[in-house]
Amino acid sequence: MEGEIITFGKVWLSAYASLSYCYVMAKFVPKGLPRLAAFIPVVFFFLYLPLNLSSVHLGGTTAFFLAWLANFKLLLFAFAKGPLSADPSSSLPRFLALACLPIQNSQNAPPPLPGSKSPRKSHLNYALKGLLLGLLVRAHDYSESMHPRLILVLYSFHIYLCLEIILAVAAALARAVLGLELEPQFDEPYLATSLQDFWGRRWNIMVTRILRPTVYEPVLRAAARVMGRRWAPLPAVMGTFAVSAAMHELIFYYLGRLRPSWEITWFFVLHGACLTVEIGLKRALTGRFRLPRAVSGPLTVGFVMVTGFWLFFPPLLRFKADVRAFEEYAAVGAFVMNVGSTALNLKTIINATDPVLRSLQFYKYNFTNISV
């Protein structure tokens, strides 16, 4: 694990150096194809960097932040769009943070997505979720006596809670050090009442924000010329889910280094198709029929979980992401225990030698007085 941490540091130093190059080049190279040509080597370099890491947490986080978020933000920046273009006078440290982390400039934050709430949540909310995450980690010790479907349910909550807590910690650091606000990652997805509500307003919201200008809006404009503005969102949704499927396949490859089985692709294609049908029905019915929340909520969450068990989790379990994740938790726990034990031993040594030091000071004082 120590070697992985050192490699992690080298990977991110390389990423910061590459982004510094992009920051400087943007000052001299005009927007459009010339700037895109200057950024393309960095885009390919960011696709390579996660291959140097093998852990689930460090490697997966790096792949998500660099190969997906940073690359998409750089592509937008090449055409003077996206969060990196919001403030042309931004300093280099702020540019680096905005480029590779899921954060936004609090002074230039985009308006919230329709129907979404403020990203700020109470400390009690995070405390309860931290407690639940700890209980889930502890429950893994009894997984051998659990039904496989129950284990998958626990994994679903584990992924959600782990991501939200990690990003909440990052939010506090970004807010304190750089005055930046973390983009909302989740908005209680278990309360979703439709697929449109789940994917558009509650789950992985920062990915929705980055896919909207890079994929959804260009496809929407192109489709509107062919089929009109009313039905253009349908191919735009399918195109967005297709790109999301490709990026998830890439991240899963970084995590497992196994040949793609395309189950992840089918998961997102299925959800894109179902969401397209849902939007089409809503437009056709124009609000004349709506399922009660007590019915639509469980149907939505149930559909997401069942399709997840069928198509999303098998690739994760195939490269033993669960086993590796808990091994990493154990390694971190052992490291913390070793640090605590070392600190305790050091304190014991200091306490044991304190009388000796006092005696030496006493004799030195008396010797000095006798000499005088």
C-alpha positions as CSV (number, residue, x, y, z in Angstrom):
1,M,0.0,0.0,0.0
2,E,2.9,2.3,0.7
3,G,4.2,2.0,-2.9
4,E,0.6,2.7,-4.2
5,I,0.5,5.9,-2.2
6,I,3.9,7.1,-3.6
7,T,2.7,6.3,-7.1
8,F,-0.6,8.1,-6.4
9,G,1.5,11.2,-5.4
10,K,3.5,11.0,-8.6
11,V,0.4,10.6,-10.8
12,W,-1.2,13.7,-9.3
13,L,2.0,15.8,-9.6
14,S,2.1,14.8,-13.2
15,A,-1.5,15.8,-13.6
16,Y,-0.9,19.2,-12.0
17,A,2.1,19.8,-14.2
18,S,0.0,19.0,-17.3
19,L,-2.9,21.3,-16.2
20,S,-0.4,24.1,-15.6
21,Y,0.7,23.7,-19.2
22,C,-3.0,24.0,-20.3
23,Y,-3.4,27.1,-18.1
24,V,-0.4,28.8,-19.8
25,M,-1.3,27.7,-23.3
26,A,-4.8,29.1,-23.0
27,K,-3.3,32.6,-22.5
28,F,-1.6,32.5,-25.9
29,V,-3.6,30.0,-28.1
30,P,-7.0,31.2,-29.4
31,K,-10.1,29.1,-28.6
32,G,-11.3,26.5,-31.0
33,L,-9.3,23.9,-33.0
34,P,-5.9,25.5,-32.3
35,R,-6.4,25.3,-28.5
36,L,-7.9,21.8,-28.8
37,A,-4.8,20.6,-30.7
38,A,-2.7,22.0,-27.8
39,F,-4.8,20.1,-25.2
40,I,-5.1,16.8,-27.0
41,P,-1.7,15.4,-25.7
42,V,-2.9,16.1,-22.1
43,V,-6.2,14.4,-22.8
44,F,-4.4,11.2,-23.9
45,F,-2.0,11.5,-21.0
46,F,-4.9,11.7,-18.5
47,L,-6.2,8.5,-20.1
48,Y,-2.9,6.8,-19.4
49,L,-2.2,8.0,-15.8
50,P,-4.8,5.8,-14.0
51,L,-3.1,2.7,-15.4
52,N,-0.3,3.3,-13.0
53,L,-2.6,2.7,-10.0
54,S,-4.2,-0.6,-9.0
55,S,-6.2,0.1,-5.8
56,V,-9.9,0.5,-5.9
57,H,-10.1,3.7,-4.0
58,L,-7.1,5.6,-5.2
59,G,-7.2,4.2,-8.7
60,G,-11.0,4.6,-9.1
61,T,-11.0,8.1,-7.8
62,T,-8.1,9.1,-10.0
63,A,-9.7,7.6,-13.1
64,F,-13.0,9.4,-12.4
65,F,-11.4,12.8,-11.7
66,L,-8.8,12.8,-14.5
67,A,-9.9,10.5,-17.3
68,W,-13.5,11.7,-17.2
69,L,-14.0,15.0,-15.4
70,A,-10.8,16.7,-16.2
71,N,-10.7,15.6,-19.8
72,F,-14.3,16.7,-20.4
73,K,-13.6,20.1,-18.8
74,L,-10.5,20.5,-20.9
75,L,-12.5,19.8,-24.1
76,L,-15.0,22.4,-23.1
77,F,-12.2,24.9,-22.2
78,A,-10.7,24.5,-25.6
79,F,-13.8,26.2,-27.0
80,A,-14.1,28.7,-24.1
81,K,-17.0,26.8,-22.5
82,G,-17.6,25.1,-19.2
83,P,-16.4,25.8,-15.6
84,L,-12.8,26.5,-16.5
85,S,-14.0,29.4,-18.7
86,A,-16.3,30.9,-16.1
87,D,-13.6,33.2,-14.7
88,P,-10.8,34.2,-17.1
89,S,-8.8,35.9,-14.3
90,S,-8.7,32.7,-12.2
91,S,-5.4,32.0,-10.5
92,L,-3.4,28.8,-11.2
93,P,-4.2,27.0,-7.9
94,R,-7.9,27.7,-8.5
95,F,-7.7,26.6,-12.1
96,L,-6.0,23.3,-11.0
97,A,-8.7,22.6,-8.4
98,L,-11.5,23.4,-10.8
99,A,-10.0,21.3,-13.6
100,C,-9.5,18.0,-11.8
101,L,-11.8,18.0,-8.8
102,P,-15.6,18.0,-8.6
103,I,-15.8,21.6,-7.4
104,Q,-17.1,24.8,-8.8
105,N,-16.3,28.5,-8.2
106,S,-18.8,29.7,-5.6
107,Q,-18.9,33.1,-7.2
108,N,-19.7,31.7,-10.7
109,A,-21.8,28.7,-9.8
110,P,-24.3,27.7,-12.4
111,P,-28.0,27.7,-11.4
112,P,-29.2,24.5,-9.7
113,L,-30.8,21.8,-11.9
114,P,-34.6,22.1,-12.0
115,G,-36.1,20.5,-9.0
116,S,-32.8,20.1,-7.2
117,K,-32.1,21.4,-3.7
118,S,-29.1,23.1,-2.2
119,P,-26.0,21.0,-2.0
120,R,-25.5,21.9,1.7
121,K,-26.6,19.3,4.1
122,S,-26.6,19.3,7.9
123,H,-23.8,17.8,9.9
124,L,-26.3,15.4,11.5
125,N,-27.1,14.1,8.0
126,Y,-23.5,13.3,7.3
127,A,-22.9,11.9,10.8
128,L,-25.8,9.4,10.4
129,K,-24.5,8.4,7.0
130,G,-21.0,7.9,8.4
131,L,-22.5,5.7,11.1
132,L,-24.4,3.7,8.5
133,L,-21.3,3.2,6.4
134,G,-19.4,2.0,9.5
135,L,-22.2,-0.5,10.2
136,L,-22.1,-1.7,6.5
137,V,-18.3,-2.3,6.7
138,R,-18.8,-4.2,9.9
139,A,-21.7,-6.2,8.4
140,H,-19.3,-7.5,5.7
141,D,-17.7,-9.8,8.4
142,Y,-21.0,-11.8,8.3
143,S,-21.4,-11.9,4.5
144,E,-20.9,-15.6,4.4
145,S,-24.2,-16.2,6.2
146,M,-26.2,-13.6,4.1
147,H,-28.2,-14.2,1.0
148,P,-26.3,-13.0,-2.1
149,R,-29.1,-10.6,-3.0
150,L,-28.9,-9.0,0.4
151,I,-25.2,-8.5,0.0
152,L,-25.8,-6.7,-3.3
153,V,-28.3,-4.4,-1.6
154,L,-25.7,-3.6,1.1
155,Y,-23.1,-2.9,-1.7
156,S,-25.6,-0.5,-3.3
157,F,-25.8,1.5,-0.1
158,H,-22.1,1.2,0.5
159,I,-21.2,2.8,-2.9
160,Y,-23.7,5.6,-2.3
161,L,-22.6,6.4,1.2
162,C,-18.9,6.1,0.6
163,L,-19.0,8.5,-2.4
164,E,-21.1,11.0,-0.6
165,I,-19.0,11.1,2.6
166,I,-15.7,11.3,0.7
167,L,-17.0,14.2,-1.4
168,A,-18.3,15.9,1.7
169,V,-14.8,15.8,3.2
170,A,-13.4,17.2,0.0
171,A,-16.1,20.0,0.1
172,A,-15.0,21.1,3.5
173,L,-11.3,21.2,2.5
174,A,-12.1,23.1,-0.8
175,R,-14.3,25.6,1.0
176,A,-11.7,26.3,3.7
177,V,-8.6,26.4,1.5
178,L,-9.7,27.9,-1.8
179,G,-13.2,29.3,-1.2
180,L,-14.6,26.8,-3.7
181,E,-17.9,24.9,-3.4
182,L,-18.2,21.2,-4.1
183,E,-20.7,20.4,-6.8
184,P,-23.6,18.4,-5.4
185,Q,-23.0,14.8,-5.9
186,F,-26.2,13.2,-4.6
187,D,-29.6,14.4,-3.5
188,E,-31.1,11.5,-1.6
189,P,-31.5,9.2,-4.7
190,Y,-33.6,6.7,-2.8
191,L,-36.4,9.4,-2.8
192,A,-36.5,9.5,-6.7
193,T,-40.0,9.3,-8.2
194,S,-39.0,8.7,-11.8
195,L,-35.9,7.8,-13.9
196,Q,-35.7,11.4,-15.0
197,D,-35.7,12.5,-11.4
198,F,-33.1,9.8,-10.4
199,W,-30.6,10.5,-13.2
200,G,-31.2,14.2,-13.8
201,R,-31.6,15.6,-10.3
202,R,-30.4,13.1,-7.6
203,W,-27.7,10.6,-8.7
204,N,-24.2,11.8,-9.7
205,I,-25.3,15.3,-10.3
206,M,-21.9,16.6,-11.2
207,V,-21.6,14.1,-14.0
208,T,-25.0,15.4,-15.3
209,R,-23.6,18.9,-15.2
210,I,-20.6,17.9,-17.3
211,L,-22.4,15.7,-19.8
212,R,-25.0,18.3,-20.5
213,P,-22.7,20.8,-22.3
214,T,-20.4,18.2,-23.8
215,V,-23.0,15.7,-25.1
216,Y,-26.6,16.5,-24.5
217,E,-26.8,20.1,-25.8
218,P,-24.8,19.4,-29.0
219,V,-26.9,16.4,-29.9
220,L,-30.1,18.3,-28.9
221,R,-29.2,21.1,-31.4
222,A,-28.4,18.7,-34.2
223,A,-31.6,16.7,-33.6
224,A,-33.8,19.8,-33.4
225,R,-32.9,20.6,-37.0
226,V,-34.2,17.2,-38.1
227,M,-37.1,16.3,-35.8
228,G,-38.0,19.6,-34.2
229,R,-37.5,21.0,-30.7
230,R,-40.3,19.0,-29.1
231,W,-38.8,15.6,-29.7
232,A,-35.1,16.4,-30.0
233,P,-34.4,15.6,-26.3
234,L,-35.1,11.9,-27.0
235,P,-31.9,11.2,-29.1
236,A,-30.0,13.7,-26.9
237,V,-30.8,11.5,-23.9
238,M,-29.8,8.3,-25.7
239,G,-26.5,9.9,-26.9
240,T,-25.8,11.1,-23.3
241,F,-26.3,7.6,-21.9
242,A,-24.2,6.1,-24.6
243,V,-21.2,8.3,-23.7
244,S,-21.8,7.7,-20.0
245,A,-21.7,3.9,-20.8
246,A,-18.4,4.3,-22.6
247,M,-16.8,6.2,-19.7
248,H,-18.1,3.7,-17.1
249,E,-16.6,0.8,-19.2
250,L,-13.3,2.7,-19.2
251,I,-13.3,3.2,-15.5
252,F,-14.2,-0.4,-14.9
253,Y,-11.3,-1.4,-17.0
254,Y,-9.0,0.8,-14.9
255,L,-10.3,-1.0,-11.8
256,G,-10.2,-4.6,-13.0
257,R,-7.9,-4.6,-16.1
258,L,-10.2,-7.2,-17.5
259,R,-11.6,-7.4,-21.0
260,P,-15.0,-5.6,-21.1
261,S,-18.1,-7.8,-20.9
262,W,-20.3,-4.9,-22.1
263,E,-22.8,-5.4,-19.2
264,I,-22.2,-1.9,-18.1
265,T,-22.9,-0.6,-21.6
266,W,-26.2,-2.5,-21.7
267,F,-27.1,-1.2,-18.2
268,F,-26.8,2.4,-19.4
269,V,-28.3,1.8,-22.8
270,L,-31.3,0.1,-21.1
271,H,-31.8,3.0,-18.7
272,G,-31.3,5.5,-21.6
273,A,-34.0,3.7,-23.6
274,C,-36.4,3.6,-20.6
275,L,-35.8,7.2,-19.8
276,T,-36.5,8.1,-23.4
277,V,-39.8,6.3,-23.3
278,E,-40.6,8.0,-20.0
279,I,-39.9,11.5,-21.5
280,G,-41.9,10.6,-24.6
281,L,-44.9,9.5,-22.6
282,K,-44.8,12.6,-20.4
283,R,-44.8,14.8,-23.5
284,A,-47.6,12.8,-25.2
285,L,-49.8,12.8,-22.1
286,T,-48.9,16.5,-21.2
287,G,-49.6,16.0,-17.5
288,R,-53.0,14.3,-17.9
289,F,-51.8,11.2,-16.0
290,R,-49.3,10.9,-13.1
291,L,-48.6,8.0,-10.8
292,P,-48.9,8.7,-7.1
293,R,-45.5,9.2,-5.4
294,A,-46.1,6.2,-3.2
295,V,-46.2,4.1,-6.3
296,S,-43.7,5.8,-8.6
297,G,-41.0,6.0,-5.9
298,P,-40.7,2.3,-5.1
299,L,-41.1,1.4,-8.8
300,T,-38.2,3.7,-9.7
301,V,-35.8,2.6,-7.0
302,G,-36.8,-1.1,-7.5
303,F,-36.1,-0.8,-11.3
304,V,-32.7,0.8,-10.7
305,M,-31.7,-1.8,-8.1
306,V,-32.9,-4.9,-10.1
307,T,-31.2,-3.8,-13.3
308,G,-28.1,-3.0,-11.2
309,F,-28.1,-6.5,-9.7
310,W,-28.4,-7.9,-13.2
311,L,-26.0,-5.8,-15.2
312,F,-24.0,-3.3,-13.0
313,F,-22.7,-5.4,-10.1
314,P,-21.5,-8.6,-12.0
315,P,-18.5,-6.9,-13.5
316,L,-17.6,-5.4,-10.1
317,L,-17.7,-8.8,-8.5
318,R,-15.8,-10.4,-11.4
319,F,-12.7,-8.4,-10.6
320,K,-13.4,-8.7,-6.8
321,A,-13.8,-5.0,-6.2
322,D,-15.6,-5.7,-3.0
323,V,-12.8,-7.9,-1.6
324,R,-10.1,-5.5,-2.6
325,A,-12.0,-2.5,-1.1
326,F,-12.3,-4.2,2.3
327,E,-8.6,-5.2,2.1
328,E,-7.8,-1.6,1.6
329,Y,-9.9,-0.6,4.6
330,A,-8.0,-3.2,6.6
331,A,-4.7,-1.8,5.4
332,V,-5.7,1.8,6.3
333,G,-6.9,0.5,9.7
334,A,-3.6,-1.3,10.4
335,F,-1.7,1.9,9.4
336,V,-3.7,4.0,11.8
337,M,-3.2,1.5,14.6
338,N,0.6,1.4,13.9
339,V,0.8,5.2,14.0
340,G,-1.2,5.2,17.2
341,S,1.0,2.5,18.7
342,T,4.1,4.3,17.7
343,A,2.8,7.6,19.2
344,L,1.9,5.8,22.4
345,N,5.3,4.1,22.7
346,L,7.0,7.4,22.1
347,K,5.0,9.0,24.8
348,T,5.9,6.1,27.2
349,I,9.6,6.5,26.4
350,I,9.3,10.3,27.1
351,N,7.5,9.7,30.4
352,A,10.1,7.1,31.4
353,T,13.1,9.3,30.6
354,D,11.5,12.4,32.2
355,P,12.8,11.6,35.8
356,V,16.3,11.1,34.3
357,L,16.2,14.4,32.5
358,R,15.0,16.1,35.7
359,S,17.9,14.6,37.7
360,L,20.4,15.8,35.1
361,Q,19.0,19.3,35.3
362,F,19.2,19.2,39.1
363,Y,22.8,18.1,39.2
364,K,23.7,20.6,36.5
365,Y,22.1,23.4,38.5
366,N,23.9,22.3,41.8
367,F,27.3,21.9,40.0
368,T,26.9,25.4,38.5
369,N,26.2,26.9,42.0
370,I,29.2,25.1,43.6
371,S,31.5,26.3,40.9
372,V,30.4,29.8,41.4
